[in-house]
Amino acid sequence: MPRIRTLSSLVAEASHPAGRPPPAEAATPAAAQQSETAMRMLEIAERLFAEHGIEQVPLRQIVVEAGQRNRSALHYHFGSREALVAHLLNLRLAHVNVLRNAYLDEVEAAGKAGDVRAIVHASISALADTVVDTAWGGNYLQVAAQTMFSPTLFNAELLDKDAMTGLARTRRMVMAALPDVPAKVMDYRLMWFNHGTVFSLADWYQRTRAEHGAPPVDELADYCTAGLTGPVTRTTSAPRRAGKARKR
């Protein structure tokens, strides 16, 4: 059975560019390369997906709200719901990637490349700034959170690896700062860090959007840093065998 590829596995591959296979053809990430009609459909899809759920929104509704008389316009531009989601993720990942790399540049310039909390704070800040400074940031988080655990919505092969260099760089920096954490344990922790950041900020936005408050970056950075740097009590997670449970 083929392994289901996740965003975390793709970031891990991007962290070792020399050893990864040639990338599949990615969905076009840059806004400048999208037609005005395609961009409008992407923006409408993002809002509807965030409000109602990706799988609950008829593709026809996106076409109608975009003012297109040709009902096949969406299929012409994107081909499928899966490809539409990939185009949307690539578009937004490219924006976040620029911010994340800029923050990591500041970490390195300050001589804190080995400071796990500084690295974590930089990575989280890129997402938090996107929520605060753009009209679409909150909706993007809702969409990203939905896609993480849905193989029917998420096709890693369509994601643009060039839009994830900041995530890959974060991974490399954290691994370099924590050389004593076993590789398998670190893979788990970095996956949970990435997932936890998206889900935590998406949940915060959904519950507090009317308050227009600042995202809890410091609190989330403290939480994630504790998870990444915590003690290692074992290096494998073998399933407990039936009949061997301890009696109390």
C-alpha positions in Angstrom: 0.0 0.0 0.0 1.5 3.4 -0.9 2.3 5.7 1.9 0.0 8.7 2.3 2.2 11.7 2.0 1.7 14.6 4.4 2.8 18.1 4.7 5.3 17.1 7.4 6.8 14.4 5.2 7.1 16.9 2.3 8.9 19.3 4.6 11.2 16.6 5.8 12.1 15.8 2.2 12.7 19.5 1.5 15.1 19.6 4.4 17.3 17.1 2.5 17.1 18.4 -1.1 20.0 16.2 -2.4 18.2 13.1 -1.4 14.7 13.7 -2.6 13.2 12.6 -5.8 12.4 15.1 -8.6 9.4 17.1 -7.6 6.0 16.4 -9.3 4.5 19.2 -11.3 3.2 21.6 -8.7 0.1 23.8 -8.8 1.1 27.4 -9.8 1.7 29.4 -6.5 2.2 33.0 -7.6 -0.8 35.3 -7.8 0.7 37.0 -10.8 0.5 33.8 -12.7 -3.2 33.4 -12.0 -5.8 35.0 -14.2 -8.2 37.5 -12.6 -11.0 35.0 -12.9 -9.0 32.2 -11.3 -7.9 34.5 -8.4 -11.5 35.5 -7.8 -12.6 31.9 -7.6 -9.7 31.1 -5.3 -10.6 33.9 -2.9 -14.3 32.9 -2.9 -13.5 29.2 -2.5 -11.3 30.1 0.5 -14.0 32.0 2.2 -16.7 29.4 1.6 -14.4 26.5 2.6 -13.6 28.3 5.8 -17.2 29.1 6.6 -18.9 25.8 5.6 -16.2 23.2 5.2 -14.3 22.2 2.1 -16.3 19.1 1.3 -19.6 20.9 2.0 -19.3 23.6 -0.6 -20.6 22.7 -4.1 -18.1 23.8 -6.8 -21.0 25.3 -8.7 -21.6 27.8 -5.9 -18.0 29.1 -6.3 -18.5 29.6 -10.0 -21.8 31.4 -9.4 -20.5 33.7 -6.7 -17.5 34.5 -9.0 -20.0 35.8 -11.6 -19.2 33.2 -14.2 -21.9 32.1 -16.6 -19.9 29.2 -17.8 -20.5 26.5 -15.2 -17.3 24.7 -16.3 -15.1 27.7 -15.6 -13.7 26.2 -12.3 -12.8 22.9 -14.0 -11.2 24.8 -16.8 -8.9 26.7 -14.4 -8.2 24.0 -11.8 -9.6 20.7 -12.9 -10.9 19.3 -9.6 -11.6 20.2 -6.0 -8.3 18.6 -5.0 -6.4 20.8 -7.5 -8.3 23.9 -6.4 -7.3 23.3 -2.8 -3.7 22.8 -3.8 -3.6 26.0 -5.8 -5.1 27.8 -2.8 -2.5 26.3 -0.4 0.4 27.1 -2.7 -0.8 30.7 -3.1 -0.9 31.3 0.7 2.1 29.2 1.6 4.2 31.4 -0.7 3.2 34.5 1.3 3.8 32.8 4.7 7.1 31.4 3.4 8.5 34.9 2.7 7.6 36.0 6.2 9.0 32.9 7.9 12.4 33.2 6.1 12.6 36.8 7.0 12.0 36.0 10.7 14.6 33.2 10.6 17.0 35.6 9.0 16.6 37.9 12.1 17.1 34.9 14.4 20.4 34.0 12.7 21.5 37.7 12.6 21.0 38.0 16.3 23.2 34.9 16.9 20.3 32.8 18.1 20.4 30.0 15.5 20.7 27.5 18.3 17.9 29.0 20.4 14.9 26.6 20.0 12.4 29.1 21.4 13.7 31.9 19.1 13.3 29.5 16.1 9.8 28.4 17.2 8.7 32.0 17.8 9.9 33.0 14.4 8.0 30.2 12.6 4.8 30.9 14.6 5.0 34.7 14.0 4.9 34.2 10.3 1.4 32.6 10.6 0.3 35.0 13.3 1.3 38.1 11.2 -0.6 36.6 8.2 -3.8 36.4 10.3 -3.4 40.0 11.6 -2.1 41.7 8.5 -4.2 40.1 5.7 -7.9 39.9 5.0 -7.6 36.2 4.2 -5.2 34.9 6.9 -7.9 33.6 9.2 -9.8 31.8 6.4 -6.5 30.3 5.2 -5.9 28.8 8.6 -9.3 27.2 8.6 -8.7 25.7 5.2 -5.2 24.5 6.1 -6.4 22.9 9.3 -9.1 21.0 7.4 -6.7 19.6 4.8 -4.1 18.2 7.2 -5.9 15.0 8.0 -7.9 14.5 4.9 -6.3 12.4 2.1 -9.3 13.2 -0.1 -8.6 16.9 0.1 -4.8 17.1 0.4 -2.5 16.0 -2.4 1.1 16.6 -1.3 2.3 16.0 -4.9 0.7 19.2 -6.0 2.3 21.4 -3.4 5.1 23.7 -4.4 8.2 22.8 -2.4 9.7 26.2 -3.1 6.9 27.6 -0.9 8.0 25.5 2.0 11.7 26.5 2.3 10.9 28.3 5.6 9.3 25.2 7.1 12.2 23.1 6.0 14.7 25.6 7.3 12.9 25.7 10.7 13.1 21.9 10.8 16.9 21.9 10.1 17.5 24.6 12.7 15.6 22.8 15.4 17.3 19.5 14.7 20.7 21.2 14.8 19.9 22.8 18.1 18.8 19.5 19.6 21.3 16.9 18.4 20.7 14.6 21.3 17.1 13.9 20.5 16.8 10.7 18.5 15.8 11.2 14.9 12.5 9.2 15.2 11.5 11.2 18.2 12.4 14.5 16.6 10.3 13.6 13.5 7.3 13.1 15.7 7.9 16.3 17.7 8.4 18.4 14.5 5.2 17.0 13.0 3.3 17.7 16.1 4.8 21.2 16.3 3.7 22.0 12.7 0.2 20.5 13.2 -0.2 22.1 16.6 0.7 25.5 15.4 -1.9 25.5 12.6 -4.6 24.0 14.6 -4.0 26.2 17.7 -4.0 29.4 15.7 -7.0 28.2 13.7 -8.9 27.5 16.9 -7.9 30.8 18.4 -9.1 32.7 15.3 -12.4 30.8 15.2 -13.2 31.5 18.8 -11.9 35.1 19.1 -12.3 36.6 15.6 -14.9 39.2 16.8 -12.5 40.5 19.5 -9.7 41.5 17.0 -7.0 40.6 19.6 -3.4 39.7 19.1 -2.6 36.0 18.5 -1.1 34.3 21.6 2.3 33.9 19.9 4.4 33.9 23.1 2.2 31.4 24.9 2.1 29.1 21.9 5.9 29.4 21.5 6.4 28.5 25.1 4.2 25.4 24.7 5.8 24.2 21.5 9.3 24.8 22.8 8.6 22.7 25.9 7.4 19.9 23.6 10.4 20.0 21.3 13.0 20.2 24.1 11.3 17.9 26.7 13.1 14.8 28.0 13.2 11.6 26.0 11.9 8.6 28.0 12.1 6.1 25.2 13.1 6.0 21.6 10.4 3.7 20.2 6.7 3.4 20.5 6.1 -0.3 20.2 2.4 -1.3 20.7 1.7 -3.0 24.0 1.0 -6.7 23.5 -2.3 -8.2 24.5 -2.3 -9.9 27.8 0.8 -8.1 29.0 -0.9 -5.1 30.6 0.3 -4.5 34.2 -2.1 -5.5 37.0 -2.9 -2.9 39.5 
